[in-house]
Amino acid sequence: MKKIFLGIVIVLITIVGGCYGFKFAVNSKIESKIAELNSNGFIVKHQQNSQKFKTLGSGQIEVIYPDKVASYLFNKIEDKDLKKSLEKQFSLLDRITKDELFEGLTFEYDFTINNLTSKLDLNVYLTKLSTRTTYNLAQTYSYYSNTQKVWFEELLKEKKLHLNINEKGNYKLSDINFVIPNKAFFTFRDILGDKSNMKIGLIKISDVYNDAYTKGSLVIDNINVNYLSNKDKKSSKMNIENLEFADAKESFKIKNLTIDSNSLMDKENISGNSKISFDEAIVGKTATLKKTSIDLSFDKIPFKKYEEMMDSLYSNNVNFEKQYDEFLKALSQNGIGISSKGEAAQYVISEKKYFDTLKYDATLSLNKNIPSIKDIKSIKDIFEVIKFTVDMDSQSATNLIGDLSKEDAKFTFVDTADNNIKRFEAQLKTDGIYVNEIKVLDEKELELPSKNYDALSYDGVSGANTQVTSSYELINDNLLRVTFKYTPNMEVISAGGIAVSFPQLKDASKIKAHNTNSFDKIDYYTAGNDIYSGMLGKNVKAEYLMIEGWDNNWTDPKTTKEFSLDIDITDMKSSYLEINLRGGALNETDSTKKYSELAPDENQSFTRDQQSYPVNIADIDLYTITNGGK
């Protein structure tokens, strides 16, 4: 009996001792992790209650050094390609933008750890946005009533942005439902996953207003994403059960959309294939597309050379042209091939049925002796094989020929071994392009046009805001004219203007002229000048060139203001010309109307200029436009 009692005592002592041992090990790991976070750009405030069988903890984590935090998090990513891609994208952000997006970002946490089994129940809550973002949002919504201006504060204070994680890395995001005043309703439900899978039950975004002009909505049901990465082999598959988009004019629905991709990479090259398919797509009231799939395969893409080429572009390396030629040379030497095939059935377009049967097959391969980009004169210099084949049922072919004949288009099909199938085939041959074995383009017609300055222009929207736009025109080999326009969206206006800045330029030596009929004068501010920031409420030192046109007597809100700059690009042709563009207007005459606007505003652009104003990116690819293309 004594032996049994003694044995029980020994077992109990062993269990208790083990608990203390496990507790010590858990405490040690927690302390180590806190020290690791504190030395990598975070500041951690932690409190803990260590019991025999479990450890309870809670605290706060704040981002204080965004660069250190990013480096720490990137180093935790096992996928080297993903890590490198994220590092490159993050490096493109300037210091000001990084700080504005991430500095002050704060999370609270609590956890329970079983000291015996090491099971973890961790909850993380986003409780504060970055200092600058918090300020910008507060300023944006300070004009609304108190019931509207705190929508983001409610999300944070009530800890609705809540992520639960266990010891295996499985996670679940709490359901989120909120509204941005005068903007949209947002709903996110059933978001969960692990290292290789993510599921989203519902994403729903809809406009606050439901009138005939502004209503719109996006609904996505049951997203399932699987991802696998084993050294050089990667695969991903995404399935969307239902996607619906609608606005005041258009609507689009798609069912069972699947995107399936696989890739295999060796030391230099990447090969792979992707397949996109869906069961049904409905475009407004005009088209119903069913049972459609598209396959794309590629082989021996020189991925390392591509990365080197892009690195030289991002770094404004003057050797970009050399890197581009080396990439093209590697492409041709690899005997690269790109092929695609697809099929579809049961299309209805404008109440007319098409495609009981539809299949296509396309093949491209590059010329193995592709010349330098400057020496490319013809499509045949680039491609060795171009072949495109479409097979469809006879009735659809007849319908299509009839429809196209109304547009004065010549389009024919030929017979195949199957009496019910017609074929259209286009192919590149030594002396031209043939359609259904009939030459339609002679070899000379495949020659590319020489450089034409009249064609080297662009006119369009820059960035997310459509009120400020830019256009450019290549005047000659070394002179680029860029025009900037701004149209306010205000009922009453008393002053306003356009500001353009160039992060690559310290002074105005490359600006050869400015032209305007809208502003009495154009002001130049070079690096070192004091410039006022309304966002910060003080003067700041300019880090790079800023040019501004401002009108203190702008009274017609429907008027568009503009000015243009002639820029010397002699030594910049292998890079991008970086341009920050913004507009702004004031109303100092009618207190019942909107006082001011920024274009873009803080909701439309996360990119900031040296004065901390949100801007549209209006960068221009100088390499492309000076080598004969847009």
Rosetta blueprint (number, residue, H / E / L):
1 M L
2 K H
3 K H
4 I H
5 F H
6 L H
7 G H
8 I H
9 V H
10 I H
11 V H
12 L H
13 I H
14 T H
15 I H
16 V H
17 G H
18 G H
19 C H
20 Y H
21 G H
22 F H
23 K H
24 F H
25 A H
26 V H
27 N H
28 S H
29 K H
30 I H
31 E H
32 S H
33 K H
34 I H
35 A H
36 E H
37 L H
38 N H
39 S L
40 N L
41 G L
42 F E
43 I E
44 V E
45 K E
46 H E
47 Q E
48 Q E
49 N E
50 S E
51 Q L
52 K L
53 F L
54 K E
55 T E
56 L E
57 G E
58 S E
59 G E
60 Q E
61 I E
62 E E
63 V E
64 I L
65 Y L
66 P H
67 D H
68 K H
69 V H
70 A H
71 S H
72 Y H
73 L H
74 F H
75 N L
76 K L
77 I L
78 E L
79 D L
80 K H
81 D H
82 L H
83 K H
84 K H
85 S H
86 L H
87 E H
88 K H
89 Q H
90 F H
91 S H
92 L L
93 L L
94 D L
95 R H
96 I H
97 T H
98 K H
99 D H
100 E H
101 L H
102 F H
103 E L
104 G L
105 L L
106 T E
107 F E
108 E E
109 Y E
110 D E
111 F E
112 T E
113 I E
114 N E
115 N L
116 L L
117 T L
118 S L
119 K L
120 L E
121 D E
122 L E
123 N E
124 V E
125 Y E
126 L E
127 T E
128 K E
129 L L
130 S L
131 T H
132 R H
133 T H
134 T H
135 Y H
136 N H
137 L H
138 A H
139 Q H
140 T H
141 Y L
142 S L
143 Y L
144 Y L
145 S L
146 N L
147 T L
148 Q L
149 K L
150 V L
151 W H
152 F H
153 E H
154 E H
155 L H
156 L H
157 K H
158 E L
159 K L
160 K L
161 L L
162 H E
163 L E
164 N E
165 I E
166 N E
167 E L
168 K L
169 G L
170 N L
171 Y E
172 K E
173 L E
174 S L
175 D L
176 I E
177 N E
178 F E
179 V E
180 I E
181 P L
182 N L
183 K L
184 A E
185 F E
186 F E
187 T E
188 F E
189 R E
190 D E
191 I E
192 L E
193 G E
194 D L
195 K L
196 S L
197 N E
198 M E
199 K E
200 I E
201 G E
202 L E
203 I E
204 K E
205 I E
206 S E
207 D E
208 V L
209 Y L
210 N L
211 D L
212 A L
213 Y L
214 T L
215 K L
216 G E
217 S E
218 L E
219 V E
220 I E
221 D E
222 N E
223 I E
224 N E
225 V E
226 N E
227 Y E
228 L E
229 S E
230 N E
231 K L
232 D L
233 K E
234 K E
235 S E
236 S E
237 K E
238 M E
239 N E
240 I E
241 E E
242 N E
243 L E
244 E E
245 F E
246 A E
247 D E
248 A L
249 K L
250 E L
251 S E
252 F E
253 K E
254 I E
255 K E
256 N E
257 L E
258 T E
259 I E
260 D E
261 S E
262 N E
263 S E
264 L E
265 M E
266 D L
267 K L
268 E L
269 N L
270 I E
271 S E
272 G E
273 N E
274 S E
275 K E
276 I E
277 S E
278 F E
279 D E
280 E E
281 A E
282 I E
283 V E
284 G L
285 K L
286 T L
287 A E
288 T E
289 L E
290 K E
291 K E
292 T E
293 S E
294 I E
295 D E
296 L E
297 S E
298 F E
299 D E
300 K E
301 I E
302 P L
303 F H
304 K H
305 K H
306 Y H
307 E H
308 E H
309 M H
310 M H
311 D H
312 S H
313 L H
314 Y H
315 S L
316 N L
317 N L
318 V L
319 N L
320 F H
321 E H
322 K H
323 Q H
324 Y H
325 D H
326 E H
327 F H
328 L H
329 K H
330 A H
331 L H
332 S H
333 Q H
334 N L
335 G L
336 I L
337 G E
338 I E
339 S E
340 S E
341 K E
342 G E
343 E E
344 A E
345 A E
346 Q E
347 Y E
348 V E
349 I E
350 S L
351 E L
352 K E
353 K E
354 Y E
355 F L
356 D L
357 T L
358 L E
359 K E
360 Y E
361 D E
362 A E
363 T E
364 L E
365 S E
366 L E
367 N L
368 K L
369 N L
370 I L
371 P L
372 S L
373 I H
374 K H
375 D H
376 I L
377 K L
378 S E
379 I H
380 K H
381 D H
382 I H
383 F E
384 E E
385 V E
386 I E
387 K E
388 F E
389 T E
390 V E
391 D E
392 M E
393 D E
394 S H
395 Q H
396 S H
397 A H
398 T H
399 N H
400 L H
401 I H
402 G H
403 D H
404 L H
405 S H
406 K L
407 E L
408 D L
409 A L
410 K L
411 F L
412 T L
413 F L
414 V E
415 D E
416 T L
417 A L
418 D L
419 N L
420 N L
421 I E
422 K E
423 R E
424 F E
425 E E
426 A E
427 Q E
428 L E
429 K E
430 T L
431 D L
432 G E
433 I E
434 Y E
435 V E
436 N L
437 E L
438 I E
439 K E
440 V E
441 L E
442 D E
443 E H
444 K H
445 E H
446 L H
447 E E
448 L L
449 P L
450 S L
451 K L
452 N L
453 Y H
454 D H
455 A H
456 L L
457 S E
458 Y E
459 D E
460 G E
461 V E
462 S L
463 G L
464 A L
465 N L
466 T L
467 Q L
468 V E
469 T E
470 S E
471 S E
472 Y E
473 E E
474 L E
475 I E
476 N E
477 D L
478 N L
479 L E
480 L E
481 R E
482 V E
483 T E
484 F E
485 K E
486 Y E
487 T L
488 P L
489 N L
490 M L
491 E L
492 V L
493 I L
494 S L
495 A E
496 G E
497 G E
498 I E
499 A E
500 V E
501 S E
502 F E
503 P L
504 Q L
505 L L
506 K L
507 D L
508 A L
509 S L
510 K L
511 I E
512 K E
513 A E
514 H E
515 N E
516 T L
517 N L
518 S L
519 F L
520 D L
521 K L
522 I E
523 D E
524 Y E
525 Y E
526 T L
527 A L
528 G L
529 N L
530 D E
531 I E
532 Y E
533 S E
534 G L
535 M L
536 L L
537 G L
538 K E
539 N E
540 V E
541 K E
542 A L
543 E L
544 Y L
545 L E
546 M E
547 I E
548 E E
549 G E
550 W E
551 D E
552 N L
553 N L
554 W L
555 T L
556 D L
557 P L
558 K L
559 T L
560 T L
561 K E
562 E E
563 F E
564 S E
565 L E
566 D E
567 I E
568 D E
569 I L
570 T L
571 D L
572 M L
573 K L
574 S L
575 S L
576 Y E
577 L E
578 E L
579 I L
580 N E
581 L E
582 R E
583 G E
584 G E
585 A E
586 L E
587 N L
588 E L
589 T L
590 D L
591 S L
592 T L
593 K L
594 K L
595 Y L
596 S E
597 E E
598 L E
599 A E
600 P L
601 D L
602 E L
603 N L
604 Q L
605 S L
606 F L
607 T L
608 R E
609 D L
610 Q L
611 Q L
612 S L
613 Y L
614 P E
615 V L
616 N E
617 I E
618 A L
619 D L
620 I E
621 D E
622 L H
623 Y H
624 T H
625 I H
626 T L
627 N L
628 G L
629 G L
630 K L
